[in-house]
């Protein structure tokens, strides 16, 4: 869990900032995202008239599986964060504040005025996941006949299968034509 304390910043005027540097921070994001290394980057918290604006960039590497050859690989990713957090507790009196309007999509600081980076980072990494991750752009994939990884070597399988939708047209061809 990575928490950033914003209690002091909430007591300052609009425009006040704090800088945070994350260096080699190992995080557990969740089962849908597998980090292959530490998270590093810089974050900037800025006081707004409503709450705290979080901006920054984080770098890490993810463990993924190639959609063609099914081999695991690591991919370096960069995440740009820009989120606004509203306080859930008044920083001066400690009384709970009313929740934001239903049409307003703002994140909330917890009761200790802390920002948890893990949910935002997880959302950004999941949304940035490619539909078909590839270990390299020219990955040849697997043989459709025997399942051999074509990057390791070729096989002797015949991969020609006529399209069954064209079987009626194939019947019109002379027998010696393939």
N, C-alpha and C positions, 0 to 999 in steps of 0.2 A: 504494500500500500504506500502510495506517495502522496503525502498531504502537504499543502502549502498553507501556512498560517497567514491570514489576511486581517487579523483583528486590529493591528496597529494602523494598517492602511485605511480601514473603514473609519477611523477617528480623524483622519486628515481630510483636507479639502480636495475638491475635484481637481484632477490633473497630477496628483502625487503618484509616484511610481516606485516599484521595487523590482529588482532584477534577481533571478534565480538561475543558477547554472547546475545542470544535472550532468554528472560525470560518472560514467560506468555504473549506472544504477540498474540492478537486476530486478525485474518486475514479473509478477505472475498476472497475466492479463485475463486469462480464461481459457476454456477448452477449445474455442473456435479459432484462437490465434496462438501460434507457438513461436515465441521469440527464440532466436538462435544466438543472441548476444545481448549485451547491455544496452540501455537507452542512454543517449547523451544529447545534450542540446541546451538551449537557453530559453528562458521564459521571462516575460515581462508582465507584471500586474500593474494595472493603472486604475486609479480611483475615478469613477464616473459619478454623475449626480444621483444615479440609482444604485450602483453597486461596484463591482470589480470587473474590469475587462482583462481577460487573459489572452495574450498573444505570444507566439513563439514558434520555434521549429525544433523537432526532435528527430534524431536519427537512430536507427537500429537495423538489425537484420532479422528476417523471418525465415522459418523453416517451412518450405512448401513442397508439394508433390507435383511433378510434371504431368500434365494432362495427356501427353502423347506416349511417353515411355514409362510412366509411373515410377520414376526414380526420384528420391528426395534430393532437394537442392536448397541452397540458401540464397536469399535475395536481399540486397540492401534497400531500405526504404527510408524516405524522409516524410515526415508528417508536419503539416502546417496547422497550427491551432489558432483559432480566433473565437472565443466564447465569452459571453457575459454571464456573470454570476450575481444573483441578487441575495441580499442577506435574508435569513429566515428568523433572526433574532435581532432586536434593536441593539446596536453596539454600546450605547450609552446606558440604557435602563435595563437591558437583559430581558425585555418582554417579547413574546412571540409576535411576529409581524404577520399581517394578512397574506395569504398566498397570492401569487400573481393572477391576473385575469386569465380566463380559459383560453383566449385567443393569443396569449403571450407565451412564447416558447423560450423561457429563460431557465437556466440552471440555478440551483439554490446552494448557498453556502450552508454548511451544517451548523448546529447550535454552538459550536466552538469557533465559528468563523473560519473554517478550513475548507480548502478546495482539494477534492480527491481527483487526481489526474487519471486514475485507471479507467473509469467509465468513458471518459472523453477519448482517451487514447485507444481504447478497445473499439469504440464506434468508428473512429477515423481509420483504423487499420482494417476493420471488417468491410467498411464501405470502399476502401481502396483496393481490396482484393480483386485481382483480375478474374474474369469468368473462366478462363482456360490458362492457368499459369504454365509457362514453358521454361524448361531449364536453359534453353538457348533458342533463338528464332528458327534455326534450321534443324531442329530436332526431328529425326526421321520417324520416331515412334516405334510401335511394335508391329511385327508381321501379323496380318490378319489370319493367316493359316495356322501357324504354330505358336505364336505369341513371343517369339524371340525379339530381343531388343535389337533393332536395326542399327543402332549406333555402335554396337559391339562387332557386328559382322552380318553379312547377308545369309540368307537361307535358300534352300532349293524348292521351296513351296511354290506351287502355281497359285497365283492370287486372282486369276481371271475368273470371274463369275458373271455370266450374262444377267442383265437386268430382267427379272421375271415379267415386268410390264411390257417388254419388247418381244416376248416369246412369240406372239402372233406374227410379228414382222419377220422374225427369224425363220418361221416356217415358209415364207414366201421366197427365201433365198435358195439358190441351187444347192444341193447337198455338198459339193466340194468347197464351198465358200464358208469360211469361219466367221 
